[in-house]
């Protein structure tokens, strides 16, 4: 349970920007190729920035002391990115393989 809470906190780190911008501005933070939509690769890359910031020793594993709250089971970059991919597909409500501004800023479904 503690691991899930730590992972949820880690997944939500970049979302603080949502409160500071419009959905379109938020989308542009992810949209590195400027096509007006966010691919899975763009989503994973942007959201992984939080992992890299927390991985203080750069070993590709967030140890307990690097996790929000300072406790929980370690998580690897691969595990973290696998969770991001699942999150992306929950957000992609029209199943077109991309997120638009509305999908990106809405809570994921089940």
N, C-alpha and C positions, 0 to 999 in steps of 0.2 A: 504494500500500500504506500509506504514512504517513497519507494522508487517511482511509482506512478505520479505521485504529487510532485516530486522533483522534476520528472520528465515533463509534466504538464507546465510547470513554471518555466522550464527551459524553452519549450515550444512557444510560449507566449511572450518571451522577452522582446522580440522585434515588434510586437503589436502595439507597443506604447506610441509608436508613430501615428497610428490610426487616430488617436485623440488629437493629434496636432495637424492633421491634414484632411483634405477631401479624399473620397475613395479613388478619384482619378490620380491625385498626387501620390497616394499610397501605392497604387499600381505602378507608377513610373519608377518607384524605388526598386521594384522587382524586375521590371521589363528592360533588360539590358540590350535587347536588339531593336527596341523602339517600335515594335509592331502593334502595340496597343493591347496586348494580351500577355499572360504569363504562362510559360510552359512549365512542365514538371521540373525540368533541369534548372530553370531560372528560380523557381520557388525553393527548391532544395538548396541551391547555392546561396540565396539571400538568407534563408532561415538558418543555414549552417553557420553564419557569421557569429551568432550567439554562442554556439559550441566552441568555436575557435577562440573567442574572447575569454571563455571560462577555462579552457584547457591551458592553464598557466605553464605547465611544463612541456607542452607541445607533443605529448606522446600519443595523441589520438584516442585517449581514454579520459573520461571525466571521472576522477576518483571521488570518493565521498567528500573530501575536504574541498573539492572544486565545485561541487553541486550546490545549488541554492539551498540555504539552510545548513550546509555543512555536514549533511548525512544522507544516507541512501546507498543503494547498490551502484557500483561503477557502471558506466554505459560507454560503449565504444562509438566512434564516429559512424560506423556502418549501422549499428543499431539505431542510433539517433536519426540517421538519414532514411532508414527503412520506415521509421515512424512518420517522418515528414512526407514520404511518398504516400503512405496510407491517408494522412491528413489531406494531402492534395486531392486525392480521389474522392474524399468525402466533400470537399469544397466544390469540386467540379460537378455541379448539379445537372448540367445539360450533357455531360459525358462527351464533350468534344475534345478533351485532351488539353484544354487551356482554361485559365481563369480570367474572367473579365473583372472589372472593378467591383461590380456588385457581388460576384461570387467570392472574391478575395476578402471582402470586408464583412461577409455574413458568417454567423457561427456555423460550424460544420454540422451536418446531419448524421445521426446515429452511426 
